[in-house]
Amino acid sequence: RLHNSYDDLLLLKNARELKIQYGEGSGTAVYNNFMYYNVYNSRDMGKLDLNTNKLAVRKTLPNAAYGNRFSYAGVGWQDMDFVVNESGLWVIYSTEDNTGNIMISKLNETTLDVLHTWNTRQYKPSISNAFIICGVLYATRPVNTRKEEIFYTYNTDTEQEGKISIIMDKMLETIQSINYNPSDRVLYVYNDGYLVKYNLIFQPMLH
């Protein structure tokens, strides 16, 4: 369901509704008028043209686990989580070879070719969700039913892992998805039926 503006989404008006065949999970992302998703019951990535509602590209993500094998904690079937940041399109996933730990691949958004892949040591089913900002992956976990913690980072530039603690209030217990929008620097979170916005403030790193 596509809305012309965020206000239209909040008021549930001016929506254009499309149906896609055989998508799987809630790890979809929209970027430059295309929607990227996990094709049903496969390790294939799909690129859907939102102007025509037709599949423009379908490509296999090498060795990716699928079929609810390594989804996030609390939400099923999100084996592939497509995300967007300032430099384009990425996918967060796992493989059997990496024993369910998070893998990050930078994608060519035109062809869905994998440009580069990073392996982490963070087990994907133990986190509630993840997002990428400026090439850094951030992972979250629940503190309790009303608070979530951003606790883990992986910097794709330096290939370094890190631990942080940023507490986020939430409406209800389970986080279904977190997406960063680089155009307005806001985190958009689906939380048990609520759409929650978190405005971000960026500060320079202290060395």
N, C-alpha and C positions, 0 to 999 in steps of 0.2 A: 504494500500500500504506500503510494508516494504522495506526499503533501508538498504544496508550493512553498511553505515556510514553516518554521518551528511553531509560530502562533497557530497556524492551521492544524498542525498536529495536536496541539494542546486542546483546541476547540473541536477536533474531530470533524473538520470540514474541508471541502475542496480536495478530496482524495481521489487518486486514480489507482484502481486496484488491478493488479496483474497476478496471474498464477503461473508458477514454474512447475515443470514436471520433474520429479525424481531428484529433489535436493535433500540433503541430510544435515541435520544439526543446526545450531543457532550461531555458528561462527562466521556468518556472512559479513561482507563489507561492501560498501558502495564507494566507487572512486571514478571520477570523470564520466559519469553516466553509464557505468557498467557495474553489475553486481557480481561478486566473486563468491563461490560457494563450493562445498564438497558434493560431488555427484553421488547419488544414492548407491550404497553398497559397493563402493569402489574407492581406490586411492586416487581417483581422478579429480582434478580441479576444473570447475566450470566458470566461464566468463559470459554473463548474460547481458545482452544489449537492452537497456531499459527503454530505448525508443521503439524497438521492434518486438521486444519480449522473445527474442530468439537467441539460442546458444551460439555465440560467436567463436569461442575457442573451448576445446576440451583437451586437457593434457594430464598425464600421470605425474603425480608427485612421487619421485623414486623412493621405494621402500617404506612409504608412510603407512602407519597402522590406521585401520579404519574399522567400522562396525562396532563402535562404542568400546574399543579396546583400551584406549588411554585418554578418556575424556577428563575434564576437570572434576574436582570433588563437588558434589551437589547438583551437577547438571550433566545429563547424559548426551551422547552422540555428538559432542563437540571435539571430535578427533582432530579436525582442522579448524584453526581459528585465524581467519584472514584479518589483517590489521593494516592501517595506513598511517604514515607519519610524514614529516616534511620531505623525505626523499623518495616516497612512493609506496609500493605495495609489498607486504611481507606475509608470511604464513608461519604460524606457531603450531607445532605438531610433535609426534613422537614416532619412534620406530622400535621394532623388536631388537635390532642390533644395539640400540642405545638404551635398552632395558626400561623403556617408558619415560626416560628423562626428556626434558624439553629440548626440541631442536627448533632452530630459527632459520628460515630461508628467505633471502631477498629475491623477489620475482621481477621479471620483465613484464610489466602490466599489459603489453601488447600481445606477446606470444605465450605468456605463462612459463617461459623458460626459467629455470633456477640459475641465478647469477652467482650466489655464494651461500654456503650453509655453515652454521655454527652449532656445536654440540655443547649442552650445558650439563651440570650435575644435579639439577633440580628435578625431582620426580613430578611429572605433570599431574597425575591423579591426586596429589597431596595438596594442590593449590586450588583456590576457588576461581581464579581467572588471571588474565595477563594482558598487557598492552605494551606498545613500543612508542617511545618519544625520543626523537633525535638519535636513533640507532641504539637506544638503551631499552632493554626489556625490563619491565616491572611486573612482579607477581604479587598476588594478594592471598590472604587467608583470613578466615573468620576469627575474631576475638571472642564475640558472643553474638546473641541474636540481633543486636542493634549496632555493633561496631565491626568494621573490617580493617585489616592492617595491610598496608603495602610493606612487604618485609624483605623482598629479594630483588636484586638487580643483576643484569648481565649486559656488559658494554661490548657491543660488536666491534667497536674500533680497537679496543685494547684487549679483548677476549678475557676480561677480568670479571669475576663474580663479586658481589658485594651484599652486605646486610644493612638494611635501614629499618626505620619504624615510623611510618606515617599513618595515623589513625583516621579513618573515614567513618562518619555516621551513615547508617543506612536505615531504610524504612522498615524492612522486614528481614527475615533470616538469610535467604539464599540469593546470591548474586548469579544471574544467568549470563550476563555478558558485560564487558567493559570495552568501550571504544574511545580512542582519542581522536579528536578532530583538529588537525593542524591549522585549519583556517581560522578558528576562533579560540584555539588553545583551551578547549573544554573537554573533560571526560564525560561521556554519556554512558550511564549505567542502567541496565534493566535489572530490577530488583523485585521479584515476586509480583509482577504486574505494574509496578511503578517505574516511570522513567525519571531518573535523578540526574541532575547536572552538577558537576563539580568544577568550579572555576580554578584554574591553576596559576600560581605565582612562581616564576622561575627566578632562581638566585644563582649568582656565579659560584663555581666550586672554589672552596678554600683549600690551598695546598700547604 
